[in-house]
Amino acid sequence: MSTRSCPEKLSFADIIGLWPSRATFAADLNVKVSRVHKWAGNAGIPARFYLAILKAAATRKIALSADQLCRAAAMPVEDLAPDADEGASESTEEIGCTADLRWSA
């Protein structure tokens, strides 16, 4: 199985979409699928699940970093809206995470 890579800037819905299905993502985190639907629907993923997500991604050979999770959490609301105004100024600073966490499956 090859490693699947993903772009630098992802929303939580994009991150969930890296899994084969929302049901698979839910099973990997031991949560109900209804919770994953809420997370993907702009509720966001609580930070307490980040470690489990990173471990599950490593197990599934999905190239997802702690930095990408942090960036998704720090993404301005304007970036999440499909009809966002192209010329809108960002109201938050870009926040980067420097942790490089890797696990072997």
N, C-alpha and C positions, 0 to 999 in steps of 0.2 A: 504494500500500500504506500503510495507516494504522499509526501507532505503537501497539503493544500495551503497556499499562501493567501493573504488578504491585504487589501489596500491599507494605507496609513490611517485614513480618517473613516471611521465606522460609527454608525449609530448603534444603539442597543438592538434595534430590529435587525440591522445588518449582521451583528454578531450572532444573534439567535439563528439567523438564516444560513450561517455557515454549517449548521448541523443538518443531517439528512431530513429531519422533521422537528417540529416543535415538541412532539411526543418524545422523541429521542433526547432532545435537550432536557426536557423535564425529568426523564428517567435518569439521565446522567447526574442531575442535581438533587434527585429524590424529592421533587416537588410536583404538584398537580399541574396538568397542562393548562388549566384555567389561569394559573398564576403566570405562566410563561406568556399567554395571550395578553395579559395586562401589562407585563414588562415590555413586550414588543409594541404595544399600543401607546407608547410614550410615557408609561409610568416609570420606566427606568428599572434597572436591576440593582437591588440593594448591595452595598459593598461587601456584606458578609458572605456573599456567594462568589466573589471574584476568584478566590483561591480554588474553589471547586470547579469553576469554569475553566481556569487555566490548566488544571490537572486533567479535566475531561478532554479539553482541546488537545493536549499533548498525547493522551491515550489514543485519540482518533486521528492523530497526525494532522491537526489543523494548526497552522502557524498563526497563533494569536498571542499577543504580548500583553503584559501588565500595562505597558504604555498605552496600547490601544484601548484597553478598558478604561483607563483614567481619562483619556481623551474623549471617549464616548460620554462619560459622566460630566465632563467639563464643557461639552458641546452646547453652545448657546441655543436657546429655543428657536431662534430664527433659522438655524441650520437644520432643524428637525422638521420644520413645516414645509410641505411640498410646494406651497405657493409663496415662499419667502421672497421678499423684495430683493432683487439682485443688487441694488445700490444701497441697501441698508447698512448702516455702520454697526460694527460689533460692539455690544455693550459689556462684554467681559474680556479679560485678557486670556490669551492662550496659555494653558497650563500644561506643562509637560511632566511626565513621570520619568525618572531616570532608572528605576529598578529594572534589572534584567533578570527575570525569574524563569528558570527552566527546570523541567522535571523530566525524568526518563520514565517511559511507560513500562 
